[in-house]
């Protein structure tokens, strides 16, 4: 399988950039896309996000055998990241927590995982789908019909998370397998809340459908974001992929 990939990250209006993203590519293993949004500020968030992507990528690269169940590897990797962050917090008496979203497209389908409110979108057949569910108070309100999907982006509780890696009691990731066949033009988008809060799904879809490369798709979306961005905005990060 061949994917055209593009990564972008920006600190926004913050001193620290606490987002991290990573592409893990090896000849004998499926592609892995990772994105983490560290919580807490003052530099602790970037450390948490880095630990998370490092732990998960290590398990992915070194786990045996190469053809082992991808969902199991994601589960193990997230558990190890959580244990490492809890261990550091206890030893150094500080807060180290992060969101995490991971995606591994393969011939038989898509394996993905998330914990927190970093998102994974799938574009296929001219339609868009938010594959992951936000682990947040705002998402609960949306599920209960109290707010619309468009209102999620501006809801006052959107930063109140219910799960995070590094939270010993609330690191409960969703790990799923979506059977499917990828076709040229299909897209995957991983992004932090600092990015998705400025966009609506139909805009992400429209920008994908008029793009020939992942970089072009990202640039169209970033044009929208930069027009709407606030001076005090959060870090914003995306990892976009188009199947070619």
C-alpha positions as CSV (number, residue, x, y, z in Angstrom):
1,X,0.0,0.0,0.0
2,X,1.3,3.5,-0.9
3,X,0.3,6.6,1.0
4,X,1.2,10.2,0.3
5,X,1.8,11.8,3.8
6,X,2.1,15.3,5.2
7,X,2.7,16.5,8.7
8,X,2.3,20.0,10.1
9,X,2.6,21.4,13.7
10,X,2.5,24.9,15.1
11,X,2.6,26.3,18.6
12,X,-0.3,28.6,17.9
13,X,-0.4,31.3,20.5
14,X,1.5,29.3,23.2
15,X,5.1,29.3,24.3
16,X,5.4,25.6,24.2
17,X,4.4,23.2,21.4
18,X,3.1,20.2,23.3
19,X,1.8,18.3,20.3
20,X,3.7,15.5,18.7
21,X,3.2,13.4,15.6
22,X,5.1,10.6,14.0
23,X,5.1,8.3,11.0
24,X,6.4,4.8,11.6
25,X,7.4,3.0,8.4
26,X,9.2,-0.3,8.1
27,X,9.4,-2.8,5.2
28,X,8.0,-5.7,7.2
29,X,5.2,-4.0,9.1
30,X,2.1,-2.0,8.4
31,X,2.3,1.8,8.3
32,X,1.5,3.5,11.7
33,X,0.4,7.1,12.1
34,X,0.6,8.7,15.5
35,X,-0.5,12.0,17.1
36,X,-0.4,13.1,20.7
37,X,-1.5,16.4,22.4
38,X,0.2,16.8,25.8
39,X,-1.8,18.3,28.6
40,X,-0.7,20.5,31.5
41,X,1.4,23.3,30.1
42,X,4.8,24.6,31.2
43,X,6.6,22.1,29.1
44,X,5.2,19.0,30.8
45,X,2.7,18.3,28.1
46,X,5.4,18.0,25.4
47,X,7.3,15.5,27.5
48,X,4.1,13.5,28.0
49,X,3.3,13.5,24.3
50,X,6.8,12.5,23.4
51,X,6.8,9.6,25.8
52,X,3.5,8.4,24.4
53,X,4.6,8.4,20.8
54,X,8.0,6.9,21.6
55,X,6.5,4.0,23.6
56,X,3.9,3.1,21.1
57,X,6.3,3.4,18.1
58,X,8.9,1.2,20.0
59,X,6.3,-1.5,20.5
60,X,5.2,-1.3,16.9
61,X,8.8,-1.6,15.6
62,X,10.0,-4.2,18.0
63,X,6.9,-6.3,18.8
64,X,7.0,-9.9,17.6
65,X,6.1,-11.2,15.2
66,X,5.8,-8.5,12.5
67,X,2.5,-10.0,11.4
68,X,1.0,-10.1,14.9
69,X,-2.4,-8.5,15.5
70,X,-2.1,-4.8,15.0
71,X,-4.9,-4.0,17.5
72,X,-3.1,-6.0,20.2
73,X,0.1,-4.0,19.5
74,X,-1.7,-0.7,19.9
75,X,-3.3,-1.8,23.1
76,X,0.1,-3.0,24.5
77,X,1.9,0.2,23.3
78,X,-0.7,2.5,24.9
79,X,-0.6,0.5,28.2
80,X,3.2,0.8,28.3
81,X,3.0,4.6,27.6
82,X,0.5,5.0,30.4
83,X,2.7,3.0,32.8
84,X,5.7,5.0,31.9
85,X,3.9,8.3,32.4
86,X,2.4,7.2,35.8
87,X,5.9,6.1,36.9
88,X,7.5,9.5,36.0
89,X,4.7,11.4,37.7
90,X,5.1,9.4,40.9
91,X,8.9,9.8,40.9
92,X,9.0,13.5,40.0
93,X,5.7,14.7,41.5
94,X,4.4,16.4,38.4
95,X,1.5,16.0,36.0
96,X,2.3,14.2,32.7
97,X,-0.8,13.4,30.6
98,X,-1.6,13.4,26.9
99,X,-4.2,12.5,24.3
100,X,-3.3,9.9,21.7
101,X,-4.7,8.9,18.4
102,X,-3.1,6.2,16.2
103,X,-4.1,4.7,12.8
104,X,-2.7,1.8,10.8
105,X,-4.1,1.3,7.3
106,X,-3.5,-2.1,5.7
107,X,-4.9,-4.2,2.9
108,X,-7.5,-5.8,5.1
109,X,-8.7,-2.6,6.7
110,X,-8.0,0.1,9.2
111,X,-6.9,-0.4,12.8
112,X,-7.1,2.7,15.0
113,X,-7.0,3.7,18.7
114,X,-7.6,6.9,20.6
115,X,-7.6,8.2,24.1
116,X,-8.7,11.8,24.7
117,X,-10.0,14.3,22.0
118,X,-7.4,14.1,19.3
119,X,-9.3,12.8,16.2
120,X,-9.1,10.5,13.2
121,X,-11.2,11.3,10.1
122,X,-11.7,8.9,7.2
123,X,-12.6,10.2,3.7
124,X,-13.8,7.5,1.3
125,X,-16.3,7.4,-1.6
126,X,-16.9,11.2,-1.5
127,X,-17.9,11.1,2.2
128,X,-16.3,11.9,5.5
129,X,-16.5,10.1,8.8
130,X,-15.1,11.0,12.2
131,X,-13.9,7.5,13.1
132,X,-12.9,8.2,16.7
133,X,-15.1,9.5,19.5
134,X,-13.9,12.3,21.7
135,X,-13.5,11.4,25.3
136,X,-14.8,14.7,26.6
137,X,-17.7,16.3,28.4
138,X,-18.7,18.1,25.2
139,X,-18.9,14.8,23.3
140,X,-21.2,13.4,25.9
141,X,-23.5,16.4,25.5
142,X,-23.5,15.8,21.7
143,X,-24.4,12.2,22.2
144,X,-27.2,13.2,24.5
145,X,-28.6,15.6,21.9
146,X,-27.9,18.6,24.0
147,X,-25.8,20.3,21.3
148,X,-25.3,19.8,17.6
149,X,-22.1,18.6,15.9
150,X,-21.3,22.1,14.7
151,X,-21.7,23.4,18.3
152,X,-19.0,21.0,19.5
153,X,-16.3,23.3,18.2
154,X,-17.4,26.2,20.4
155,X,-18.8,24.4,23.5
156,X,-17.4,25.7,26.8
157,X,-16.7,22.1,28.0
158,X,-14.8,21.0,24.9
159,X,-11.4,20.9,26.8
160,X,-12.8,18.9,29.7
161,X,-11.4,15.4,29.0
162,X,-12.7,12.2,30.5
163,X,-9.8,10.0,29.4
164,X,-6.0,10.6,28.9
165,X,-2.8,8.5,28.7
166,X,-1.0,9.0,31.9
167,X,-4.1,9.1,34.0
168,X,-3.9,5.8,35.9
169,X,-7.7,5.6,36.5
170,X,-8.8,7.0,33.1
171,X,-6.5,5.6,30.5
172,X,-9.1,3.5,28.7
173,X,-8.4,3.7,25.0
174,X,-10.8,2.7,22.2
175,X,-9.0,0.2,20.0
176,X,-11.0,-0.8,16.9
177,X,-10.7,-2.6,13.5
178,X,-12.6,-1.3,10.6
179,X,-12.7,-3.8,7.7
180,X,-12.5,-2.0,4.4
181,X,-10.7,-1.7,1.1
182,X,-8.8,1.5,0.3
183,X,-9.0,3.1,-3.1
184,X,-7.0,5.9,-4.7
185,X,-8.1,9.3,-3.3
186,X,-9.2,7.9,0.1
187,X,-7.9,10.0,2.9
188,X,-6.9,9.8,6.6
189,X,-6.6,12.8,8.9
190,X,-5.2,12.8,12.4
191,X,-5.4,16.1,14.2
192,X,-5.3,17.8,17.6
193,X,-8.2,19.8,19.0
194,X,-6.3,23.0,18.3
195,X,-6.7,22.2,14.6
196,X,-10.1,20.6,14.4
197,X,-11.9,23.2,16.5
198,X,-11.6,25.7,13.6
199,X,-13.0,23.4,10.9
200,X,-16.2,21.6,10.2
201,X,-16.4,18.1,8.6
202,X,-17.8,19.3,5.3
203,X,-14.9,21.7,4.9
204,X,-12.3,18.9,5.6
205,X,-14.1,16.8,3.0
206,X,-14.3,19.6,0.4
207,X,-10.6,20.4,0.7
208,X,-9.7,16.7,0.4
209,X,-11.8,16.2,-2.8
210,X,-10.1,19.1,-4.6
211,X,-6.5,18.0,-3.7
212,X,-4.1,15.8,-5.5
213,X,-1.6,15.4,-2.7
214,X,-1.6,15.3,1.1
215,X,0.4,18.5,1.2
216,X,-2.2,20.3,-0.9
217,X,-5.0,19.0,1.2
218,X,-3.3,20.3,4.4
219,X,-2.6,23.7,2.9
220,X,-6.3,24.2,1.9
221,X,-7.3,23.3,5.5
222,X,-4.6,25.5,7.0
223,X,-5.8,28.5,4.9
224,X,-9.2,28.2,6.6
225,X,-7.7,27.7,10.1
226,X,-5.3,30.7,9.8
227,X,-8.2,33.0,8.8
228,X,-10.1,32.0,12.0
229,X,-7.4,31.5,14.5
230,X,-7.4,33.4,17.8
231,X,-4.2,35.0,19.2
232,X,-4.3,32.7,22.3
233,X,-5.0,29.6,20.3
234,X,-3.8,26.1,21.4
235,X,-1.1,24.2,19.6
236,X,-2.3,22.8,16.3
237,X,-1.1,19.7,14.6
238,X,-2.2,17.5,11.7
239,X,-1.0,14.4,9.9
240,X,-2.7,13.9,6.6
241,X,-2.6,10.9,4.2
242,X,-3.9,10.2,0.7
243,X,-4.0,6.7,-0.7
244,X,-2.4,6.7,-4.1
